[in-house]
Amino acid sequence: MATKQTVRCPNCGTLAERSYTRQIIQTQCHRCDYLMITCSVTGKVVEAYAPGISVRG
């Protein structure tokens, strides 16, 4: 069973939804289409999608 909570989106700052299922943490914002899925044990990113964020080196 998933536990859900409302959090601020790290991308746009609006309200987003975070759900915890076994070893998976999923943060999703419907406004900016942000998605981050991580493993709660290792902290590694399983999947991520955040339009508008670019990596600069």
mmCIF file of the N, C-alpha and C atoms, coordinates in Angstrom:
data_MODEL
# 
_entry.id   MODEL 
# 
loop_
_atom_site.group_PDB 
_atom_site.id 
_atom_site.type_symbol 
_atom_site.label_atom_id 
_atom_site.label_alt_id 
_atom_site.label_comp_id 
_atom_site.label_asym_id 
_atom_site.label_entity_id 
_atom_site.label_seq_id 
_atom_site.pdbx_PDB_ins_code 
_atom_site.Cartn_x 
_atom_site.Cartn_y 
_atom_site.Cartn_z 
_atom_site.occupancy 
_atom_site.B_iso_or_equiv 
_atom_site.pdbx_formal_charge 
_atom_site.auth_seq_id 
_atom_site.auth_comp_id 
_atom_site.auth_asym_id 
_atom_site.auth_atom_id 
_atom_site.pdbx_PDB_model_num 
ATOM 1   N N  . MET A 1 1  ? 0.835  -1.159 0.000   1.00 0.00 ? 1  MET A N  1 
ATOM 2   C CA . MET A 1 1  ? 0.000  0.000  0.000   1.00 0.00 ? 1  MET A CA 1 
ATOM 3   C C  . MET A 1 1  ? 0.896  1.243  0.000   1.00 0.00 ? 1  MET A C  1 
ATOM 4   N N  . ALA A 1 2  ? 0.545  2.221  -0.799  1.00 0.00 ? 2  ALA A N  1 
ATOM 5   C CA . ALA A 1 2  ? 1.323  3.447  -0.936  1.00 0.00 ? 2  ALA A CA 1 
ATOM 6   C C  . ALA A 1 2  ? 0.888  4.487  0.088   1.00 0.00 ? 2  ALA A C  1 
ATOM 7   N N  . THR A 1 3  ? 1.868  5.197  0.626   1.00 0.00 ? 3  THR A N  1 
ATOM 8   C CA . THR A 1 3  ? 1.618  6.330  1.495   1.00 0.00 ? 3  THR A CA 1 
ATOM 9   C C  . THR A 1 3  ? 1.866  7.582  0.672   1.00 0.00 ? 3  THR A C  1 
ATOM 10  N N  . LYS A 1 4  ? 0.928  8.527  0.696   1.00 0.00 ? 4  LYS A N  1 
ATOM 11  C CA . LYS A 1 4  ? 1.055  9.737  -0.110  1.00 0.00 ? 4  LYS A CA 1 
ATOM 12  C C  . LYS A 1 4  ? 1.114  10.960 0.787   1.00 0.00 ? 4  LYS A C  1 
ATOM 13  N N  . GLN A 1 5  ? 1.870  11.968 0.320   1.00 0.00 ? 5  GLN A N  1 
ATOM 14  C CA . GLN A 1 5  ? 1.916  13.242 1.023   1.00 0.00 ? 5  GLN A CA 1 
ATOM 15  C C  . GLN A 1 5  ? 2.082  14.363 -0.001  1.00 0.00 ? 5  GLN A C  1 
ATOM 16  N N  . THR A 1 6  ? 1.685  15.546 0.399   1.00 0.00 ? 6  THR A N  1 
ATOM 17  C CA . THR A 1 6  ? 1.819  16.719 -0.456  1.00 0.00 ? 6  THR A CA 1 
ATOM 18  C C  . THR A 1 6  ? 3.094  17.455 -0.080  1.00 0.00 ? 6  THR A C  1 
ATOM 19  N N  . VAL A 1 7  ? 3.909  17.757 -1.082  1.00 0.00 ? 7  VAL A N  1 
ATOM 20  C CA . VAL A 1 7  ? 5.184  18.454 -0.899  1.00 0.00 ? 7  VAL A CA 1 
ATOM 21  C C  . VAL A 1 7  ? 5.292  19.563 -1.934  1.00 0.00 ? 7  VAL A C  1 
ATOM 22  N N  . ARG A 1 8  ? 6.276  20.412 -1.802  1.00 0.00 ? 8  ARG A N  1 
ATOM 23  C CA . ARG A 1 8  ? 6.558  21.425 -2.811  1.00 0.00 ? 8  ARG A CA 1 
ATOM 24  C C  . ARG A 1 8  ? 7.416  20.808 -3.909  1.00 0.00 ? 8  ARG A C  1 
ATOM 25  N N  . CYS A 1 9  ? 7.085  21.123 -5.146  1.00 0.00 ? 9  CYS A N  1 
ATOM 26  C CA . CYS A 1 9  ? 7.845  20.644 -6.287  1.00 0.00 ? 9  CYS A CA 1 
ATOM 27  C C  . CYS A 1 9  ? 9.226  21.296 -6.280  1.00 0.00 ? 9  CYS A C  1 
ATOM 28  N N  . PRO A 1 10 ? 10.294 20.510 -6.367  1.00 0.00 ? 10 PRO A N  1 
ATOM 29  C CA . PRO A 1 10 ? 11.635 21.096 -6.398  1.00 0.00 ? 10 PRO A CA 1 
ATOM 30  C C  . PRO A 1 10 ? 11.930 21.838 -7.700  1.00 0.00 ? 10 PRO A C  1 
ATOM 31  N N  . ASN A 1 11 ? 11.094 21.655 -8.703  1.00 0.00 ? 11 ASN A N  1 
ATOM 32  C CA . ASN A 1 11 ? 11.292 22.292 -10.001 1.00 0.00 ? 11 ASN A CA 1 
ATOM 33  C C  . ASN A 1 11 ? 10.583 23.645 -10.084 1.00 0.00 ? 11 ASN A C  1 
ATOM 34  N N  . CYS A 1 12 ? 9.287  23.693 -9.760  1.00 0.00 ? 12 CYS A N  1 
ATOM 35  C CA . CYS A 1 12 ? 8.520  24.931 -9.939  1.00 0.00 ? 12 CYS A CA 1 
ATOM 36  C C  . CYS A 1 12 ? 7.965  25.507 -8.639  1.00 0.00 ? 12 CYS A C  1 
ATOM 37  N N  . GLY A 1 13 ? 7.989  24.748 -7.548  1.00 0.00 ? 13 GLY A N  1 
ATOM 38  C CA . GLY A 1 13 ? 7.548  25.259 -6.260  1.00 0.00 ? 13 GLY A CA 1 
ATOM 39  C C  . GLY A 1 13 ? 6.077  25.093 -5.936  1.00 0.00 ? 13 GLY A C  1 
ATOM 40  N N  . THR A 1 14 ? 5.271  24.621 -6.890  1.00 0.00 ? 14 THR A N  1 
ATOM 41  C CA . THR A 1 14 ? 3.852  24.404 -6.600  1.00 0.00 ? 14 THR A CA 1 
ATOM 42  C C  . THR A 1 14 ? 3.675  23.095 -5.835  1.00 0.00 ? 14 THR A C  1 
ATOM 43  N N  . LEU A 1 15 ? 2.449  22.816 -5.426  1.00 0.00 ? 15 LEU A N  1 
ATOM 44  C CA . LEU A 1 15 ? 2.193  21.585 -4.688  1.00 0.00 ? 15 LEU A CA 1 
ATOM 45  C C  . LEU A 1 15 ? 2.334  20.376 -5.597  1.00 0.00 ? 15 LEU A C  1 
ATOM 46  N N  . ALA A 1 16 ? 3.026  19.374 -5.101  1.00 0.00 ? 16 ALA A N  1 
ATOM 47  C CA . ALA A 1 16 ? 3.256  18.135 -5.841  1.00 0.00 ? 16 ALA A CA 1 
ATOM 48  C C  . ALA A 1 16 ? 2.897  16.968 -4.925  1.00 0.00 ? 16 ALA A C  1 
ATOM 49  N N  . GLU A 1 17 ? 2.941  15.768 -5.459  1.00 0.00 ? 17 GLU A N  1 
ATOM 50  C CA . GLU A 1 17 ? 2.580  14.580 -4.695  1.00 0.00 ? 17 GLU A CA 1 
ATOM 51  C C  . GLU A 1 17 ? 3.791  13.661 -4.582  1.00 0.00 ? 17 GLU A C  1 
ATOM 52  N N  . ARG A 1 18 ? 4.044  13.201 -3.361  1.00 0.00 ? 18 ARG A N  1 
ATOM 53  C CA . ARG A 1 18 ? 5.118  12.230 -3.130  1.00 0.00 ? 18 ARG A CA 1 
ATOM 54  C C  . ARG A 1 18 ? 4.484  10.967 -2.578  1.00 0.00 ? 18 ARG A C  1 
ATOM 55  N N  . SER A 1 19 ? 4.821  9.824  -3.188  1.00 0.00 ? 19 SER A N  1 
ATOM 56  C CA . SER A 1 19 ? 4.271  8.560  -2.711  1.00 0.00 ? 19 SER A CA 1 
ATOM 57  C C  . SER A 1 19 ? 5.407  7.589  -2.407  1.00 0.00 ? 19 SER A C  1 
ATOM 58  N N  . TYR A 1 20 ? 5.188  6.809  -1.354  1.00 0.00 ? 20 TYR A N  1 
ATOM 59  C CA . TYR A 1 20 ? 6.159  5.827  -0.892  1.00 0.00 ? 20 TYR A CA 1 
ATOM 60  C C  . TYR A 1 20 ? 5.544  4.441  -1.048  1.00 0.00 ? 20 TYR A C  1 
ATOM 61  N N  . THR A 1 21 ? 6.211  3.579  -1.808  1.00 0.00 ? 21 THR A N  1 
ATOM 62  C CA . THR A 1 21 ? 5.755  2.209  -2.003  1.00 0.00 ? 21 THR A CA 1 
ATOM 63  C C  . THR A 1 21 ? 6.946  1.282  -1.844  1.00 0.00 ? 21 THR A C  1 
ATOM 64  N N  . ARG A 1 22 ? 6.946  0.479  -0.815  1.00 0.00 ? 22 ARG A N  1 
ATOM 65  C CA . ARG A 1 22 ? 8.063  -0.418 -0.503  1.00 0.00 ? 22 ARG A CA 1 
ATOM 66  C C  . ARG A 1 22 ? 9.368  0.353  -0.512  1.00 0.00 ? 22 ARG A C  1 
ATOM 67  N N  . GLN A 1 23 ? 10.213 0.122  -1.502  1.00 0.00 ? 23 GLN A N  1 
ATOM 68  C CA . GLN A 1 23 ? 11.521 0.776  -1.559  1.00 0.00 ? 23 GLN A CA 1 
ATOM 69  C C  . GLN A 1 23 ? 11.569 1.906  -2.584  1.00 0.00 ? 23 GLN A C  1 
ATOM 70  N N  . ILE A 1 24 ? 10.429 2.330  -3.083  1.00 0.00 ? 24 ILE A N  1 
ATOM 71  C CA . ILE A 1 24 ? 10.378 3.353  -4.127  1.00 0.00 ? 24 ILE A CA 1 
ATOM 72  C C  . ILE A 1 24 ? 9.739  4.632  -3.598  1.00 0.00 ? 24 ILE A C  1 
ATOM 73  N N  . ILE A 1 25 ? 10.382 5.764  -3.880  1.00 0.00 ? 25 ILE A N  1 
ATOM 74  C CA . ILE A 1 25 ? 9.825  7.083  -3.571  1.00 0.00 ? 25 ILE A CA 1 
ATOM 75  C C  . ILE A 1 25 ? 9.600  7.790  -4.901  1.00 0.00 ? 25 ILE A C  1 
ATOM 76  N N  . GLN A 1 26 ? 8.372  8.219  -5.142  1.00 0.00 ? 26 GLN A N  1 
ATOM 77  C CA . GLN A 1 26 ? 8.031  8.896  -6.398  1.00 0.00 ? 26 GLN A CA 1 
ATOM 78  C C  . GLN A 1 26 ? 7.494  10.287 -6.090  1.00 0.00 ? 26 GLN A C  1 
ATOM 79  N N  . THR A 1 27 ? 8.137  11.300 -6.670  1.00 0.00 ? 27 THR A N  1 
ATOM 80  C CA . THR A 1 27 ? 7.682  12.679 -6.549  1.00 0.00 ? 27 THR A CA 1 
ATOM 81  C C  . THR A 1 27 ? 7.228  13.136 -7.922  1.00 0.00 ? 27 THR A C  1 
ATOM 82  N N  . GLN A 1 28 ? 6.000  13.669 -7.982  1.00 0.00 ? 28 GLN A N  1 
ATOM 83  C CA . GLN A 1 28 ? 5.403  14.015 -9.274  1.00 0.00 ? 28 GLN A CA 1 
ATOM 84  C C  . GLN A 1 28 ? 4.635  15.325 -9.164  1.00 0.00 ? 28 GLN A C  1 
ATOM 85  N N  . CYS A 1 29 ? 4.885  16.221 -10.136 1.00 0.00 ? 29 CYS A N  1 
ATOM 86  C CA . CYS A 1 29 ? 4.173  17.501 -10.215 1.00 0.00 ? 29 CYS A CA 1 
ATOM 87  C C  . CYS A 1 29 ? 3.405  17.532 -11.528 1.00 0.00 ? 29 CYS A C  1 
ATOM 88  N N  . HIS A 1 30 ? 2.111  17.735 -11.429 1.00 0.00 ? 30 HIS A N  1 
ATOM 89  C CA . HIS A 1 30 ? 1.286  17.748 -12.637 1.00 0.00 ? 30 HIS A CA 1 
ATOM 90  C C  . HIS A 1 30 ? 1.339  19.095 -13.351 1.00 0.00 ? 30 HIS A C  1 
ATOM 91  N N  . ARG A 1 31 ? 1.768  20.136 -12.650 1.00 0.00 ? 31 ARG A N  1 
ATOM 92  C CA . ARG A 1 31 ? 1.825  21.460 -13.282 1.00 0.00 ? 31 ARG A CA 1 
ATOM 93  C C  . ARG A 1 31 ? 3.003  21.580 -14.255 1.00 0.00 ? 31 ARG A C  1 
ATOM 94  N N  . CYS A 1 32 ? 4.203  21.189 -13.817 1.00 0.00 ? 32 CYS A N  1 
ATOM 95  C CA . CYS A 1 32 ? 5.386  21.347 -14.672 1.00 0.00 ? 32 CYS A CA 1 
ATOM 96  C C  . CYS A 1 32 ? 5.875  20.024 -15.256 1.00 0.00 ? 32 CYS A C  1 
ATOM 97  N N  . ASP A 1 33 ? 5.183  18.928 -14.970 1.00 0.00 ? 33 ASP A N  1 
ATOM 98  C CA . ASP A 1 33 ? 5.499  17.607 -15.507 1.00 0.00 ? 33 ASP A CA 1 
ATOM 99  C C  . ASP A 1 33 ? 6.789  17.021 -14.928 1.00 0.00 ? 33 ASP A C  1 
ATOM 100 N N  . TYR A 1 34 ? 7.155  17.425 -13.700 1.00 0.00 ? 34 TYR A N  1 
ATOM 101 C CA . TYR A 1 34 ? 8.347  16.917 -13.019 1.00 0.00 ? 34 TYR A CA 1 
ATOM 102 C C  . TYR A 1 34 ? 8.072  15.506 -12.508 1.00 0.00 ? 34 TYR A C  1 
ATOM 103 N N  . LEU A 1 35 ? 9.070  14.617 -12.636 1.00 0.00 ? 35 LEU A N  1 
ATOM 104 C CA . LEU A 1 35 ? 8.964  13.259 -12.114 1.00 0.00 ? 35 LEU A CA 1 
ATOM 105 C C  . LEU A 1 35 ? 10.324 12.814 -11.617 1.00 0.00 ? 35 LEU A C  1 
ATOM 106 N N  . MET A 1 36 ? 10.384 12.306 -10.384 1.00 0.00 ? 36 MET A N  1 
ATOM 107 C CA . MET A 1 36 ? 11.618 11.752 -9.839  1.00 0.00 ? 36 MET A CA 1 
ATOM 108 C C  . MET A 1 36 ? 11.264 10.491 -9.072  1.00 0.00 ? 36 MET A C  1 
ATOM 109 N N  . ILE A 1 37 ? 11.869 9.380  -9.469  1.00 0.00 ? 37 ILE A N  1 
ATOM 110 C CA . ILE A 1 37 ? 11.662 8.106  -8.792  1.00 0.00 ? 37 ILE A CA 1 
ATOM 111 C C  . ILE A 1 37 ? 13.009 7.660  -8.254  1.00 0.00 ? 37 ILE A C  1 
ATOM 112 N N  . THR A 1 38 ? 13.078 7.441  -6.937  1.00 0.00 ? 38 THR A N  1 
ATOM 113 C CA . THR A 1 38 ? 14.320 7.046  -6.300  1.00 0.00 ? 38 THR A CA 1 
ATOM 114 C C  . THR A 1 38 ? 14.125 5.797  -5.449  1.00 0.00 ? 38 THR A C  1 
ATOM 115 N N  . CYS A 1 39 ? 15.223 5.123  -5.167  1.00 0.00 ? 39 CYS A N  1 
ATOM 116 C CA . CYS A 1 39 ? 15.224 3.972  -4.277  1.00 0.00 ? 39 CYS A CA 1 
ATOM 117 C C  . CYS A 1 39 ? 15.443 4.496  -2.861  1.00 0.00 ? 39 CYS A C  1 
ATOM 118 N N  . SER A 1 40 ? 14.577 4.141  -1.924  1.00 0.00 ? 40 SER A N  1 
ATOM 119 C CA . SER A 1 40 ? 14.691 4.640  -0.559  1.00 0.00 ? 40 SER A CA 1 
ATOM 120 C C  . SER A 1 40 ? 15.837 3.981  0.205   1.00 0.00 ? 40 SER A C  1 
ATOM 121 N N  . VAL A 1 41 ? 16.331 2.863  -0.274  1.00 0.00 ? 41 VAL A N  1 
ATOM 122 C CA . VAL A 1 41 ? 17.424 2.161  0.396   1.00 0.00 ? 41 VAL A CA 1 
ATOM 123 C C  . VAL A 1 41 ? 18.779 2.744  -0.019  1.00 0.00 ? 41 VAL A C  1 
ATOM 124 N N  . THR A 1 42 ? 18.990 2.867  -1.327  1.00 0.00 ? 42 THR A N  1 
ATOM 125 C CA . THR A 1 42 ? 20.290 3.319  -1.835  1.00 0.00 ? 42 THR A CA 1 
ATOM 126 C C  . THR A 1 42 ? 20.330 4.812  -2.133  1.00 0.00 ? 42 THR A C  1 
ATOM 127 N N  . GLY A 1 43 ? 19.166 5.441  -2.338  1.00 0.00 ? 43 GLY A N  1 
ATOM 128 C CA . GLY A 1 43 ? 19.112 6.845  -2.711  1.00 0.00 ? 43 GLY A CA 1 
ATOM 129 C C  . GLY A 1 43 ? 19.376 7.097  -4.183  1.00 0.00 ? 43 GLY A C  1 
ATOM 130 N N  . LYS A 1 44 ? 19.554 6.028  -4.947  1.00 0.00 ? 44 LYS A N  1 
ATOM 131 C CA . LYS A 1 44 ? 19.832 6.166  -6.371  1.00 0.00 ? 44 LYS A CA 1 
ATOM 132 C C  . LYS A 1 44 ? 18.569 6.518  -7.145  1.00 0.00 ? 44 LYS A C  1 
ATOM 133 N N  . VAL A 1 45 ? 18.754 7.327  -8.186  1.00 0.00 ? 45 VAL A N  1 
ATOM 134 C CA . VAL A 1 45 ? 17.647 7.719  -9.052  1.00 0.00 ? 45 VAL A CA 1 
ATOM 135 C C  . VAL A 1 45 ? 17.331 6.573  -10.007 1.00 0.00 ? 45 VAL A C  1 
ATOM 136 N N  . VAL A 1 46 ? 16.072 6.149  -10.031 1.00 0.00 ? 46 VAL A N  1 
ATOM 137 C CA . VAL A 1 46 ? 15.614 5.096  -10.921 1.00 0.00 ? 46 VAL A CA 1 
ATOM 138 C C  . VAL A 1 46 ? 15.157 5.705  -12.236 1.00 0.00 ? 46 VAL A C  1 
ATOM 139 N N  . GLU A 1 47 ? 14.408 6.796  -12.149 1.00 0.00 ? 47 GLU A N  1 
ATOM 140 C CA . GLU A 1 47 ? 13.909 7.493  -13.329 1.00 0.00 ? 47 GLU A CA 1 
ATOM 141 C C  . GLU A 1 47 ? 13.697 8.957  -12.978 1.00 0.00 ? 47 GLU A C  1 
ATOM 142 N N  . ALA A 1 48 ? 13.972 9.844  -13.935 1.00 0.00 ? 48 ALA A N  1 
ATOM 143 C CA . ALA A 1 48 ? 13.779 11.273 -13.704 1.00 0.00 ? 48 ALA A CA 1 
ATOM 144 C C  . ALA A 1 48 ? 13.379 11.949 -14.999 1.00 0.00 ? 48 ALA A C  1 
ATOM 145 N N  . TYR A 1 49 ? 12.487 12.928 -14.863 1.00 0.00 ? 49 TYR A N  1 
ATOM 146 C CA . TYR A 1 49 ? 12.066 13.734 -16.001 1.00 0.00 ? 49 TYR A CA 1 
ATOM 147 C C  . TYR A 1 49 ? 11.690 15.103 -15.478 1.00 0.00 ? 49 TYR A C  1 
ATOM 148 N N  . ALA A 1 50 ? 12.362 16.118 -15.964 1.00 0.00 ? 50 ALA A N  1 
ATOM 149 C CA . ALA A 1 50 ? 12.072 17.475 -15.533 1.00 0.00 ? 50 ALA A CA 1 
ATOM 150 C C  . ALA A 1 50 ? 12.314 18.418 -16.705 1.00 0.00 ? 50 ALA A C  1 
ATOM 151 N N  . PRO A 1 51 ? 11.285 18.699 -17.493 1.00 0.00 ? 51 PRO A N  1 
ATOM 152 C CA . PRO A 1 51 ? 11.468 19.608 -18.611 1.00 0.00 ? 51 PRO A CA 1 
ATOM 153 C C  . PRO A 1 51 ? 11.826 21.009 -18.113 1.00 0.00 ? 51 PRO A C  1 
ATOM 154 N N  . GLY A 1 52 ? 12.734 21.637 -18.812 1.00 0.00 ? 52 GLY A N  1 
ATOM 155 C CA . GLY A 1 52 ? 13.143 22.975 -18.426 1.00 0.00 ? 52 GLY A CA 1 
ATOM 156 C C  . GLY A 1 52 ? 14.372 23.033 -17.552 1.00 0.00 ? 52 GLY A C  1 
ATOM 157 N N  . ILE A 1 53 ? 14.812 21.903 -17.023 1.00 0.00 ? 53 ILE A N  1 
ATOM 158 C CA . ILE A 1 53 ? 16.037 21.868 -16.228 1.00 0.00 ? 53 ILE A CA 1 
ATOM 159 C C  . ILE A 1 53 ? 17.167 21.389 -17.129 1.00 0.00 ? 53 ILE A C  1 
ATOM 160 N N  . SER A 1 54 ? 18.242 22.150 -17.168 1.00 0.00 ? 54 SER A N  1 
ATOM 161 C CA . SER A 1 54 ? 19.379 21.731 -17.985 1.00 0.00 ? 54 SER A CA 1 
ATOM 162 C C  . SER A 1 54 ? 20.613 21.598 -17.096 1.00 0.00 ? 54 SER A C  1 
ATOM 163 N N  . VAL A 1 55 ? 21.473 20.674 -17.452 1.00 0.00 ? 55 VAL A N  1 
ATOM 164 C CA . VAL A 1 55 ? 22.705 20.448 -16.720 1.00 0.00 ? 55 VAL A CA 1 
ATOM 165 C C  . VAL A 1 55 ? 23.803 21.256 -17.393 1.00 0.00 ? 55 VAL A C  1 
ATOM 166 N N  . ARG A 1 56 ? 24.433 22.102 -16.611 1.00 0.00 ? 56 ARG A N  1 
ATOM 167 C CA . ARG A 1 56 ? 25.513 22.928 -17.145 1.00 0.00 ? 56 ARG A CA 1 
ATOM 168 C C  . ARG A 1 56 ? 26.812 22.557 -16.476 1.00 0.00 ? 56 ARG A C  1 
ATOM 169 N N  . GLY A 1 57 ? 27.841 22.399 -17.265 1.00 0.00 ? 57 GLY A N  1 
ATOM 170 C CA . GLY A 1 57 ? 29.113 21.969 -16.695 1.00 0.00 ? 57 GLY A CA 1 
ATOM 171 C C  . GLY A 1 57 ? 30.166 23.006 -16.664 1.00 0.00 ? 57 GLY A C  1 
# 
